């Protein structure tokens, strides 16, 4: 076969190949395709006070705690998403003033009367840029947004606190709280 003729046949077939290739890459948004709903990230900020028994000191020891607070600003808000809520939590774990790990169960009672129960675990981390934060990751086990993933961050004040050097330890802390909920509507 003449090489020039063979090249000409390849070029003649090119439009058919392009049509078949384009047909195979059709957008899933067409009449037979399905699109998945995009996840919604809702970020709520506020403040929380936590109490510890026994108090946190320089020794890593088993501690239980309770927290109460308010989420005063949730974005995005509107439609069916709540704009604020009350927070109550219980926590347990091996903790000290300088760190440790803990699990926590938190209930958020939203401004419209609905609620979400979060089950999370985590510990103290030093985020990029300095500072310290207690960071918890988990899921919403029941209520609004059940199955959604969560990241809760409690910004911690600088240490050392004088109470950390005592046997009784630090029994109460208060500070900024951020709850990030990622859910599919």
Order of alpha helices (4+ residues) and beta strands (2+ residues): alpha-beta-beta-beta-beta-beta-beta-beta-beta
